[in-house]
Amino acid sequence: MRRHLLNPREDWRTIAAEAGYDFHTSEDAHIVWCEDAAYAFTLEQIEQDLEAPTAELHRLCLDLAAEVAESPALMTRLGIPDWAHSLVTRSHRAREPHLYGRFDLAYDGAGPAKLLEYNADTPTALFETAVFQWRWLEDKRASDALPPGADQFNSVHERLLARLVEIRARVGNALHLTCMTEFPEDRGTVGYLADCAAQAGLKVRLVDVSDIGLRQDVDRQTFVDLGGEPIRLLFKLYPWEWLLRDSFGPAIVASGTTFFEPAWKMVLSNKGILPLLWERHPGHPNLLPAYFEDDPRKFELGKSFVLKPLLGREGANVTIVTNGQVAAAEDGPYARSGYVRQALANVPEFDGRRVVIGSWVVGDESAGMILRESVGVISNDTSQLVPHFIEPED
């Protein structure tokens, strides 16, 4: 694993515009996409240290979700409201299909990769991984800026299409997709998934979260779009914990709408899975020791650890403690969700930047990765996405 300094494509912004990638720069002028550098991996590192552990972590998470979905006590431990327990249980028993997820891993080239957290419900950086990163590889190979035969761990787009075909066969072909469309990244991600769904043969309709209504029918309340069309299948780039808190939340149970990510995925999007996984698989090479903050065993971690909220995003409300002193902390709105304490990981640093690997699962298959660099020790909304390539074997 090496960081290479490279010249960015002179026309990458034009290419981005043509591809519909209009959210590479935030409203405060922060550039999310970075191709001043790229990370090189060997095929062995990809297959043995990243792809295989991602598949293993996915399997462990599915086993845990099955256990939690049948345990009111564990759902309560994760802060899932009592009234939503039946929603989770029913969703899992019905084997409602899931689409994708992103494991964030610490990996320094030698391994083993360590799970930092699992973005199981509303992961972003999907378009950048599946499309724009691959276009970067093709352009760099064409310009001889990369070694002949350079490849990439990236079958995300193809696996998304295949998975959406499977979902269409199981639950119907009329798909609504929703997010808070005022946010360019969310709008762009949902737009990309809508295009994938259309290619997979689904009839797609985009709707803002605020434009979804609730209609009283004879035997149930039904979610509808602005045209009054019933929403039977809904992809939502909107967290489950927000849905449950919304005024329409209690109507989900009897609505007849199939969601994906499904309700059982709210189990895995909760950082409470970190101590639960460690409790069930102590010493697993791809897990870090972790405990709930109210668990006396947390002191086994000593004076260096990371404090993470059960429900949180973009590094918000994360605190890093080193030798008993706060080394870094991020403010945020998630303090009331409860916390877990996780052992410090060896997050590698290259050229003054700390890098975390986002490893994707589509359906039940390990599908590809993107890297995220941060100047600070906590990955947050100022981090940048960086491409990678696989060096050809001799």
N, C-alpha and C positions, 0 to 999 in steps of 0.2 A: 504494500500500500504506500503510494508516494503521491505527493502533491506537485503537479507540474504547472509552472507559469506559462501561460499561452496568450497570444494576441486574440482578443475577441474578434468575431466577424464584423467587418466594417458596417455591414448592412443588417445586423441582427435585429435592429428595431423595425426595419422595413419588413423583414421576414416575419417578425412577431405580429405586425399589423395585418399582414396577409393571412396569417394563421388564426386571427381572432384573439391573439394573446395581448389584450389591452390592459392587463392588470399586473404587468411586470414592474411597474413603478407606482408606489403608493401616493396618496394625495399629498403627503408631506415630502414628496420627492425622494423617498427612500427606494433604491433599486433592489427589488427582490431577487431578480435573476442575475447571476454573476458567471461570466465565462472568461474572466481574466486568468482563471486557473481551472484545472480538472484533476481528478484523482484517478490514478492507475492502480489496477488490481491484477493479480494473476488469476488464472482460471481456477486453480486450486483454492485460493482464498474465497472466491465467489461461491463455488460449489460446496466446499466443506465447512467454511467458517461463517457463511452468511445465508445461503439458500437453504441448506439442511437445517440449521438452527431455527430459521424462520418457520419452516414447516413443523418442526418439533414444538415450538412455542405455540403455534396455532392449534396443534393437537391438544396441548395442555390446557389452553384456554377453552376449547370446546368442551373438554371433560369438566372443567370447572363450571362453565355456564350450565351444563346439564345438572350438576349438583345444586347450584344456587337456585335455579329455577324451581326446584322442588322443596326448598327450605325457606319458609317464612323468616326464620331466625337469621339466616345469612342475608336475605334481602333487606331485612331491617338493619343489619350490620353495615350494609352499603348505603343506607339512607334512602332506600326506595320506599315511597309512601305505602302504608298498609293497603289502601284501596287499589294500588297498582300491582300488588303481588299476583292477583289472578290473571292480570294482563300478561305479565312475564311468563307465568306458568303455561297459560293457554298458548301463547305464541311459540314457546319452545316445544310443547307437546305436538303442536300442529306442524312442526318443522318448517316454519315460515322461512323462506330463503333469505340468505344474506348475500351481499354483493362484494364488499371489499373492506380492507382495514390496513393500517400502517403501523408496524412495530418500529419504535425508535430504539436504536441499538448503539451502545458504546463499543467501538472496535478499533484497535490500533494496528492491525495488520498481522498480529501474532495470535490473537484470540485468547480464550473464547469470547465471542460476542456476548455482551450482557444487556438484558432487557432493562431499559429505562422506564418505558411506559408503552401502552398500547392505545393508539387512536382508532378505536373500533367502531365509532358511530358516525362522526362527521370529519374524516380526514381530508385535508386539502393538499395542494402540491401535486394533484393527480394529473392535470393537463401538462404541467411542466415535466413530470416524469415520463408520461406515456408518449407525448407528441414532441414537445419542444426540445427535450434532451436528445431524443432520437434524431431529430432533424439536425441538431448540432453535430452529432457523430457523423452523419452522412456528409455534411458539408466539410467537416474537418478531414475526413478520409479523402474526399474529392480534391482537396487543396494540398494533400500530402503533409498536413500538419500533424497527423497521427501516423504511427507505424502501419505499414501495409498489413491487413488482416486484423486490425484492431476491432474489437467487438464491444458489446454492452449487455449487461444483465438487465433485460428489459423486454418482456412480453406482455406488458400491462394492457396495451390497447387490444391486442388479439384476444387476451383472456377476458377482458371486459365484454367484448362482442359475444364470445362464446357463452359467458355466464348469463348475459341478458337474453340470449336465445333460450337458455334453460329456464329462466324465470318466466319468459313469455309462455312457454309450453305448460308451466305449472299453474300460473295464476292469471292468465289473460293477456291481451295485447293492447289494452288502453291504459296508458301510463301518464299520470300527472307528475310533474317535478316541481319542487318548491324550495325557496330559500328567501332570505331577506335581500331582495334584489338591489337595494341601494348600495350594497357592498360589492365592489367590482370583482374581488376574488371569488366570492360565493356565486355571483351571477355567472362568471366565466366557467367555474367548475361545473355548475348545473347545466350550462349551455353545452359544454363538451359531452356530458353524460347524455343529454337529450339527443345529440347527434349520434352517439354510439347506439342509443336505444332505437333510433330510427333506422340505422343500418341493420340492426338485429330484427327488424320487422315489427316493432311496436309503434303504435299510434301515440305520438307524444303531444303534451300540452303543458306549457310553462305557466305557473301561477305564483304570484307573490304570497308569502305566508299570510299577510294581512288581508288578502282577498279571498281566502278560504272561508266559506260560510257553513252554517249548520242548519239543516232543514228538518223540520218535524214531519216525518212520514207516518203512515198508519201504524207500523209496528216498530219503528226505530227512528232515531235521529241519524241523518245522513250528511256527511261532508260533501259540499258541492263547490264548484268553481263559480266565477262571476256570471257565466251563462246558465247556471242552474244544472250543469252536468254533474251527475254523481261521481265522486272520486272513489274508485274501487281499488286502484293500485297507486300508491304514492311514494315516490322517492323524495326524501326530505333532507336537505342540508341544514338541519335545524336540530339541536341536541334534544335528546329525549327528556332530560331533566327540565328543559324549558317548556316542552310540550305538556308535561305533567303539571307544571305550574300555571299554564295558561287557563283561562276560564273555560275553554272548550275541552280541556284535558280529560275530565271524567267521562265525556261522551265517547272517547276512543274505544272503550271496552266493548260497547254494543254497536259501533258504527258500521261494521261490515267492511271497513277499509283495511287492506293489507299494506303495511308499511315496510319499506326497507330504507335504511337498516331496520330489521324487525325489533319488536319490543324486548326480546330476550338479549339483544345486543347491548341494552343499557347496563347489563351486568358487567360486560367486558370493557365498557368505556369508562368505568369507575376505577380510580387508582387503588381502591380497596382490594382489587385482585392481586396487587403486588404482595401484600402479606399473606393472602390466602394461598397464592401459588407457592410461596416459600414454605408455608406451613405444611403443605401437601408434598412438596418436593425439596426438602432441605438439602443443600449442597449441590443442587443441580447446576451444571457448569454455565448455563445461560441465564441464571437468575441471580439477583442480588439479595442478600438478607434484607428483610423488610418486616415492619410491625405496625399495627395501628398505634396511634399516639397515646391511647389510653391503656395500652398493654405494657405491663412492667418489664416485659422482655426487651423492650426497645433499648434499655440501657446496655444490652449486650453489644450494641453498635459502638459504644464508647463515645468519645467527644467529637467525632467527625461523622457527619451524616447529611442527608437532604430531607427537608420537610416539604411534603407536597399535599395540596388539598385533594380530597376525594374527587371533586369535580372541578376541573380547571383546564385552561387552555393558554397556549402561547407563553408559558412560563409564569403566568400570573400567580401571585401568592406563594411562590416557591422561595424557600430560604435554604442557603447552603451554610453549614456550620463546620468549621475546621478547627480542631484542637480547642473546642469549647467557645470559639469566637465566631460571630456572624461574618462570613467572608463575602456574601452577596445575598441580596433579597430583592424581590419584585413585589410591588403593590398589586392589588387587584380586587375583584368583587366576590371571590370564592371562599373567603375566610370562614363562613358559617357552615360549610359543607363537611367539616371535619378534616383530619389530617392523617397521613401515614408518614412513617419515618423509614427511609431507605438508606442502605450503605452507600458511601461515595463510590462512584464508578471511575475507572481510569479513562476519562474522555480525552482522547489524544489532541495534541496541539501541533499545528503545522503553520509556520510563518506567522505566529502570533494569533492564529485563529483556531478555535476549538470546533471540532467537527463531529456531528452526529449523523448516523446512517438511518434513513427512513426506508425500511424494507417492507414491500407491499405484498399482501395476500389478496388474490381475487378468487372468489369462491373458496375453494379449499386448497388452492395452489399458490406456492411462492412464485411471485411474478416479476419482480424487478426492484430497483432501488433508486433513490435520489439522496444527495448529501446536503446537509444544512450547516453552514458555517456561522459562528458567532464570535465577535470580538470579546464579549464578556463571558463569564462562566455559566450563565443561564441562557439557554436558547429561548428567544422571545420573538416578538413581531418585528424586530430589527435584524433578524438573521437573514442570510442569503442562501439561495439554492444554487448548488454547484454541480455540474455534470461529472460523469465518470466514464471510463472505458476499461476494457479488459485487454491487457497486453498480449500480443500473439505469442504462442509458444515457439520455442526454437525448433 
